[in-house]
Amino acid sequence: MCGHRTKEKQEEAFNSKHSKVHFPKSKHNSLPSKAVDVAPYPIDWNDLERFYNFGGYVRGIAESLGIKIRWGGDWNENLELKD
């Protein structure tokens, strides 16, 4: 799991192509972090169905708590979130 990223960690994520932006442009770079990376355990990067199910579960729990989130699996959706 990854929440806040320091400048060093953000640049490492960018250089390894795990992020598309340099520090401080990621939502991971604020304190508190406005982003968190999580995955279903055990992680199988080839099991996309499991990631979609997990994402749906997390979104459902967040919605039931009145928390607006945006999941990386739906970056193509036109969602507007307010801080």
C-alpha positions in Angstrom: 0.0 0.0 0.0 1.2 3.5 -0.8 -0.1 6.8 0.4 2.2 9.8 0.8 5.3 9.9 -1.5 8.3 12.0 -0.7 10.1 13.7 -3.6 12.5 10.8 -3.8 9.7 8.2 -3.9 7.7 10.2 -6.4 10.7 10.5 -8.8 11.3 6.7 -8.3 7.7 6.0 -9.2 7.9 8.3 -12.3 11.2 6.8 -13.4 9.9 3.3 -13.1 6.7 4.4 -15.1 4.4 3.8 -12.1 3.5 7.5 -12.2 3.0 9.9 -15.1 4.0 13.0 -13.1 7.1 14.4 -11.3 7.1 15.7 -7.7 5.0 17.7 -6.5 2.3 17.1 -9.1 0.9 13.8 -7.8 -1.9 13.6 -5.4 0.4 11.3 -3.4 2.7 14.3 -2.6 0.4 16.2 -0.3 0.1 15.7 3.5 -2.3 14.2 4.1 -2.1 12.3 0.9 -5.0 12.7 -1.5 -4.2 9.3 -3.1 -3.5 5.8 -2.0 -2.5 2.7 -3.9 -3.9 -0.6 -2.8 -4.3 -4.1 -4.4 -6.1 -7.3 -3.6 -3.8 -9.7 -1.7 -2.2 -11.9 -2.9 -1.4 -9.7 -5.8 -1.7 -11.3 -9.3 -1.2 -8.5 -11.8 -2.7 -10.6 -14.5 -6.0 -11.2 -12.8 -7.8 -8.0 -13.9 -11.2 -9.3 -12.9 -10.0 -9.5 -9.3 -8.8 -5.9 -9.4 -12.1 -4.7 -10.8 -14.0 -6.7 -8.1 -11.8 -5.2 -5.5 -12.2 -1.7 -6.9 -16.0 -2.1 -6.8 -15.9 -3.3 -3.3 -13.8 -0.4 -2.1 -16.0 2.1 -4.0 -19.1 0.6 -2.5 -17.7 0.9 1.1 -16.6 4.5 0.5 -20.0 5.4 -1.0 -21.8 3.8 2.0 -19.6 6.0 4.3 -20.3 9.2 2.2 -16.7 9.4 1.0 -16.1 10.3 -2.7 -13.2 8.4 -4.2 -11.9 7.8 -7.7 -10.5 4.5 -8.6 -7.6 4.2 -11.1 -9.5 1.6 -13.0 -12.0 4.3 -14.1 -9.8 7.2 -15.2 -11.8 7.4 -18.4 -15.0 8.2 -16.5 -15.9 11.8 -16.3 -16.0 12.2 -12.5 -15.7 15.4 -10.6 -14.4 15.2 -7.1 -14.1 18.2 -4.7 -11.5 18.4 -1.9 
